[in-house]
Amino acid sequence: MPELPEVETMRRGVARLRGARICSAEVPVLNVEPIEYLPAPGELCRRLAGRRVEGVDRVGKRLLIRLDGEEVLVIEPRMTGRVMVDPPDNLSHVRLKLRLCWEENCETGRQHLLVFRDTRGLGVVRLISEDDCRRELGPEKIGPDALAITWSELRNRLRKRRSPIKVALMDQSVMAGVGNIYASEALHRARVHPQLPCCLLSSSQWRAVTESLHQVLREAITLQGSTLGDGAYATPENTPGGYQNEHRVYQREGEKCRQCGKGIIRRIVLAQRSTFFCPVCQRLPLRLRRRLA
């Protein structure tokens, strides 16, 4: 968290600043866990000041702000990071402030404030060249975007693995953008058990998983992502997302399944992450149930 829908919501919120110039950049001094900056904060702010925003993109769970001079400001929100535009003055845990304006004279033009906030200090802010961006975030390192991947491509990338399908879907080198929430939701909609080894999925199951994943992600983007109980994520306009109200299994342990109306949602742990599923909708083959038991 944030995953593809949340970062895509950030991208859309920041995209309206395209063409604006960065009047000033600041890394506030905080008495909290620092995040990773590259280059160091002083050099980062110096190099950002005066630059113009030429585009705003997303690669998986990363926000890319493309600047003139063939450089890219890459923001990785990781667990609790979020990007906001014109936030409240009393906002805490702000890791980067950018003041932007479309006028040459920032003193006379209307300014906007772009901030990156991260309460747990796990995020990363880097200013890198376009060439480095292509090398580090290109197809050799990052898998296809989860919204664009086809079922046959996903199958071909994973069908020889023995790892559980839920764990494999979160591998960013296989497919970019999916994390714990949307992997659980997509598998439930596809009626595939999260512990089913990739090598045992049929072609029809690969189709179902991919189609369900696309549906879930598109719906989540429309509702501007999921704001969980900790309130760590909000949109760039500082409003909560709405997709948490549509979750069918995630954090619904003990509730009746909304899909079949019979099963009770269960929680297990896979790769140290809470995983939610319906034991009725998402059955394992009998031999696997016995082995796992």
Order of alpha helices (4+ residues) and beta strands (2+ residues): alpha-beta-beta-alpha-beta-beta-beta-beta-beta-beta-beta-alpha-alpha-alpha-alpha-alpha-beta-beta-alpha
